[in-house]
């Protein structure tokens, strides 16, 4: 199952540089199976959910895999006053399904609740 945790903002420019550096450093030290996504695309292009996909993707069927990336991105959200969206990416149809949000205004993500929404086994 391909899960995305992407910045939910129309003004990505101002936070992209500091967050890119933080994400890159975190990926090197965290031993997370996450992958960094930083792709500026044409609005409405097939396979995109916005004009700039920025955040992390995780290919997993285990809810425990969500803990580190969710906690790290929540810290980034608080620091940069941003929101993130969690969802599923269907590679067959190249479509995104937003599941829930967390961040500066939405609050701390609940890993167990998110895992349930995503349909991950207990």
URRA-V969596 format. One line per field, one symbol per residue. ss: DSSP state (2 for helix, 1 for strand, 0 for the rest). phi: phi as a letter, one per 40 degrees, with the letter a starting at -180 (. if undefined). burial: b if it has 9 or more other ideal C-beta (glycine too) atoms within 8 Angstrom, else e. Layout:
ss=???
phi=???
burial=???
This chain:
ss=01111110000022222222222222222200001111110000000000011111111001222222222222222222001111111100001111111110001000222222220010
phi=.cbbbbcbacbcdcbccccdcccdccccbcfcccbcbabcbcdgcdgbbacacbibbbbabbccccdccccccccccccbfbbbbbabbcccbfbbbcbabaidccgccbdcccdcdcgccc
burial=bbbbbbbbeeebeebbeebbebbbebbeebebebebbeeebeeeeeebbeebbbbbbbebeebebbebbbebbbebbbebebbbbbbbbbeeeeebebbbbbbbeeeebebeebbebbebee
